[in-house]
Amino acid sequence: MSKAIKKYWPIFVVPTMAAFMIGFVVPFILGIYLSFCKFTTVTDARFIGISNYLVALKDTMFQHSFWYTAAFAVIALIVINVIAFALAMALTKELRGTNIFRTIFFMPNLIGGIVLGYIWQLIFSGILSKYNLALNLDSTLGFWGLVILVSWQQIGYMMIIYIAGLQSISTEVLEAAEIDGANAKQKLFSVTIPMMMPSITICTFLTITNGFKLFDQNLALTGGEPSKMSEMMALNIYNTFYGKVGYEGVGQAKAVLFFILVVGIALIQLRATRSKEVQE
């Protein structure tokens, strides 16, 4: 069997590699090239150098969307992971109905972002209308509306990862800490959290990248209103590329800058959290 696999492995690898090349590598390389061009379609692209990047970097709304997105990513990172970790701690206790609660908390993650955006828009509109307020009239309300929406969607998913991490901690380590006289707080910060660092690394990575890449929830909930003040980076790129005639190259340049930014932040985060991981 192993000889047959070694002999015919290209037959199984080629379709996957072909799909990967066609669906990712070729469009990615073409996208980088188009970021240096002025175009309306791929066939009429004309190389103009770094002009698109200069226009993108001077765009004040793009700068605003970066800081708005960065603030959102930091707040969402803290809220999602703290609540998810607390829920994981509670649902790993010997309590009745923990599986039901795990299912309930995880279910929002199964709903699409566009649908969630419109559902929460109706909820917020119904509540805020009583106070003569609206999401599309106040960027601060839109900001916290997005935080609530995304937290409600992602907490259950992160909770599952934290539960898996908690269940992988050896009981012998916790028992040794108890024998040494450690109280609940000391066990949490000196034993549980250090042993949970692999799970924390994964959840932090997912939360940060999801926060920066957020698009559909932003589009459905606020649409960037008022006056694009609640517009996050992905939505700003979309509106630049599809909403402004002749700015396709600028939109593509913004997308490349966005990619570099997200990858850079993700790599820094992975390096920082992995350095704190310990072995049992």
N, C-alpha and C positions, 0 to 999 in steps of 0.2 A: 504493500500500500504506500509506504513512504517513498519507494522508488518511483511509483506512478505519479505521486504528487510532485516530486522533484523534476520529473520529465515534462509534465503538462502544466506546471504552475503558470506559465505565461498566458495560457488560455483563460485562466480565472482572473488574472491580474489585469490583462489588457482592457476589458470592458470598464472596470472601475477606474483605471488610470485615464482612459479616454474620456469618461464622463467628468473626471476631476479636471482634466486639461481644458475641455470644452466649456464646462460650467464655471470654472474658477480662474485657472492660470491665464488663459488667453484673454478673458474679459478684464482681469486685473492688470495685465501688461498693457492692453489697449487703453484702459482707463488712465494709466499713468501717462502714456503718450498723448492722449487727448487733453490732458490737463495743461499741456504746453501748446495747445492749438486753439484757433478760433474756428468754430464749426456750428452748424445747425443739425447736420446729420453726419454720420461717420464717414461718408464718401466725400464730403467737401471740406474735410479738415485741413487747415492751413497753419503750419508751425509759426508761432510768434514768440517763442522763448518763455521767459518767466513773467510775462505781463499779467497773466491770469492770477498768479500767486500774489503779485503786488496789489492788484485790485482787491483780492480776497482779504489780504491782511489789513488793508485800509478801510474795509467795510465795517462801520461802527456797529451795525446790527449783528454782524458775525462775531465781533468782539463781545457784544452784550450777551449773545446766545452762549458763548463759551463760559463766561462767569456765571450766568444763570444755570447752565448745565452743571458746572463744577460745584456750585452751592447745593444744587439738588442731589448730585451724586453723593456728596459728603453726608448730608442729612439722611438720605435714604439708606446709606451704608450703616449708619449708627442705629436708626430706628428698626430697620429690618432685622439686623443681626442680634441686637439686644433682645428684642421680643421673641425672635425665633429660638434663641438660645434658652431663654426663660421658659418658653413652652416645651422645648425638648427636655429640659430638666424636670418639669412638672409631669410630663407624659412618660417618663421612664421610671416613675415611682410605681409602686404596686397599688394601683388604683383601678377601680372598676370602670369599664367603658373607655379605656385609653385608645383602643383601636378605632372606635367610633369617632372620638375627638380628632385623632390623627387624620382620618378621612375627611372630616368636615373642614379642618384647617387647610388641607391640601387642595380641596376642590376648586377654589378660585383660580389656581394656577392653570386649570384646564380650560378656562374661558379665554377667548381671543382678546387681544388688547383693544381693538376697535370697539368690540361689543362692550367690554368693561368701561371704556371711555364714555360711551353714550349712556350706559346704565348709571354711572356715577354722576354724569352731567345732570340727569333727571333728578337724582337724589339731592345733589347740591343746590340745584335751581329751586327745588321745592322748599328746602330749608332756608336758603339765603333770601328768597323772595319775601319772606315774612319780615326781614329786616331791611328791605329795600336795597339789597346787595345782589351782585351777580359775578360769576367767575370771569366773564368776558369784559368786565369793567374795571377789574383790579388784578394786576399781575401778582400781587402778594397772595391773594386768595387762590389764584390759579396755581401758584407754586405749592401751597399747602394742600390744595386739592389733588395735585399730582402725587405728592408725597403719600397722602392717605390711600389713593388708588393703587399705586405701585406697591406700597407696603402690604395692603390687603391681598394683593395678587401673589406676592413673592414670599411672604413670611412662611407659609405652609411648606413650600418647596425647600427653603433653607432649614426649616425645622426638621424635615426628614433626614437631611444630611447630618445635622447635629445629633439627632437620635442615633444614627448609625455610628457616629463617633463616640458617643457616650457608652453605647453598648459594647464597643470594642475595648474599652478601658478595663484592664485586669482588676478583678475584685481584690486580688492580693495586694496591689499597690494601695488601694483605699483602706484596706484592713491594716496595713503596716502604718499608714498615716494615723489611723485611730489609736493604734497601740502606742505610737509616739506622743499621743496627747493632743493631736491637732483638732481644733474645733471646726464647725461647718464652714466658716469663712476661710480659714487657713486651707482646708481641703479643696475648696473651690478655686482659690487663686494660686495655690502652690502645687496642687496635684491635678485637678480636673482640667483647668484651662490649659496648662502646659501640655498635657497629654492629648488635648483636643486640637492642637495647632494644625494638624493636617486638614481637619474639617473646617477650621476657621480660615485657612488659606483658600480652600475651594469656595466657601461662601463669600468671602471678601472679594475674591476675583470675579465671581459671577455677579455680585451686587454692583461693584464698580463699573464693570463693562456694560451691564444692562442699564445702569443709570445714565451712562454717557451715550449709549446707542438708542435710548428711548425715542420712539417716533410715533407709533400708532396711537398710544394713549394720549400723547400730547396733541396729536391731530384731532382726535375725537373729543377730548375734554375741553380744550381751550382754543385750539386752532391758531395759537400764537397771539390771541387777543389779550389785552387791548393794544392795538398798534404794534403788534409783533413783540411786545414786551415780555410775553410768556413763551416766546419761541425758543425752543431748544436747538442744539446744533444740527441734529439730523433733519429736523423740520426746516431750518434755515437753508440747509443745502438743497433740500427738495424744492423749496419755493424759489431758490435762485436758479436752479437748473430748469425747472418746468414753468416757472411763473414770469421769467424775464426773457424776452426775445433777444438773442445775441449774447446772453450771459451763460450759455451752456458750458463754455470752457472755464469760466469762473466757478461755476457750480462744481465742475469736475476737480478743479484745483482745491476747492474747499473740502471735497470728499477725500482727497489724498492727504491733506493736512489733518483732517479728522482721523483718518486711519493711523497716521504716524503718532498722533496724540494718544489715542486709545491704547495702541500697542505699547507705547513708551510707559504710560501710567501702569498698565497691567504688568509689565515686566518688573518695574520698580516695586510694585506691591508684592508680586510673587517672591522676589528676592528678599524683601524685608520680612515677610511672614515665614517663609521657609527657613530662614536663619534662626528662628525661634523654636522650630520643631525639635522635639526630643524623642529619644528611643526608649521603649519600655525596658 
